[in-house]
Amino acid sequence: TATYFVLWRLWPRDEKLLPLAALFFAGAIYAARSRYDVRPELFSALFFSLLLSYLVRRRSIEKPTFGKTEIGLVLLFLLWANLHGAFVIGLVTLALTFLGDGVQDRFDKRSRVLLLLLVPCVLITLINPYGFDLWRALRQINSHAFAFLNEWKPPLASPALGLEVLLPIGLLCVAAMGAWLLNAQRRYAQILWLMFWVYSFGSARRHVWLLAIVCLVILASNSVSLDRLKKALRFSSNQTQAAILVLLTVHFFAGPLLNVTRARSDLPVALCAVLDKYHPPGRMFNGFINAAYLTWRCGNRRDLFIDHLQAHPDALIDDYQDIINATPRGLELLKERAIGYVILHNPRDPRLFSPLKDALQKSPDWELVFFDENAVMWVRRSPVYAALRADKNQYIPAELQ
């Protein structure tokens, strides 16, 4: 909410223009809704909006100096570096602005102040519990672990983003580009922002919110160009506001209502009750999808093969991928690691099961002992799992016996 409040303050107080602005905001809010989660990324969205707001407003200052506002921005980067690793995007944005404004204004005093600001912003990020190692940790972005995560995949990679995301963010980009082109006073830095974030979104879908923020800032900065669009569409202020209110109301209430009323959960609750009852010995292999719940439910009582914290070394991701895909090496790893039981998410559609499920079902060394709509579990045909194997019939549907 604070992020959109900062962005809204950039728009001119034009009664005829505000309904159009609200329409752009509705599109941005809807396109980026998958990113609204309780995670440090919220800080980056807010700080990024504050940074862009500063870069836009500084153009109206007659005598640019390194003053209190710039000192505040340096302190903002100190917070940013200690709250989320995406502080780097702020530094990149500062550098792009210096480049664009410098070329356009022939590196005048205003541009030089921006360069003077960039240096302490970079240096202050070293004040963190890890020092320069924080920068080294950013190399993890190019690791196998990040490539494995859906949010770091391109928007069209499987599973592809739907039109409900691609259409509004695409329209925002087109509108931002059009407003920038039609403005005779356009700034080069802003097109560099747009190009960079379109590329970033094309590389990793998680950047959809930051791209939406950039589009809203560019639209606000070039709102003078929207007069033609406003006249062409013949906006009625009251009708537009009513339509936007209905859209936002449906969006914010429909999703939670469906979550409350749906009859089933995706969590492996029943399976964890079985684990608590039988306390199977040995080492576990678990899927990534249900890892968060297993971590919370099992605590320190069971070691998971993989957790949900997205900080895995490449070697672990390689091992996990080989096992989940049932490659010869993966099946051999099950023996080498002395895996005693396997827990996987049940996608409810047999076609979506991992190859590991078929390999375990066909193997004489493994036995299916639990199956419900959320999770499945196999154990080795070993005496240590005798109790589970003896009682498996109460957990296995008759058609799978």
HELIX and SHEET records of a PDB file:
HELIX    1   1 ALA A    2  TRP A    8  1                                   7    
HELIX    2   2 LEU A   18  ALA A   31  1                                  14    
HELIX    3   3 ARG A   33  ARG A   35  5                                   3    
HELIX    4   4 GLU A   41  ARG A   57  1                                  17    
HELIX    5   5 ARG A   58  SER A   60  5                                   3    
HELIX    6   6 LYS A   68  LEU A   83  1                                  16    
HELIX    7   7 PHE A   87  ASP A  105  1                                  19    
HELIX    8   8 LYS A  109  ILE A  124  1                                  16    
HELIX    9   9 ASP A  133  ALA A  137  1                                   5    
HELIX   10  10 LEU A  138  ASN A  142  5                                   5    
HELIX   11  11 HIS A  144  PHE A  148  1                                   5    
HELIX   12  12 ASN A  150  TRP A  152  5                                   3    
HELIX   13  13 LEU A  163  LEU A  182  1                                  20    
HELIX   14  14 TYR A  188  SER A  203  1                                  16    
HELIX   15  15 ARG A  205  HIS A  207  5                                   3    
HELIX   16  16 VAL A  208  SER A  221  1                                  14    
HELIX   17  17 SER A  223  SER A  225  5                                   3    
HELIX   18  18 LEU A  226  LEU A  233  1                                   8    
HELIX   19  19 SER A  237  THR A  261  1                                  25    
HELIX   20  20 VAL A  269  TYR A  278  1                                  10    
HELIX   21  21 ALA A  291  CYS A  298  1                                   8    
HELIX   22  22 ASP A  314  ILE A  324  1                                  11    
HELIX   23  23 PRO A  328  GLU A  336  1                                   9    
HELIX   24  24 PRO A  350  LEU A  352  5                                   3    
HELIX   25  25 PRO A  355  LYS A  362  1                                   8    
HELIX   26  26 PRO A  383  TYR A  385  5                                   3    
HELIX   27  27 ALA A  386  ALA A  390  1                                   5    
HELIX   28  28 LYS A  392  GLN A  394  5                                   3    
HELIX   29  29 ALA A  398  LEU A  400  5                                   3    
SHEET    1   A 4 ARG A 283  ASN A 286  0                                        
SHEET    2   A 4 ILE A 339  HIS A 345  1                                        
SHEET    3   A 4 ALA A 375  ARG A 380 -1                                        
SHEET    4   A 4 TRP A 366  PHE A 371 -1                                        
END                                                                             
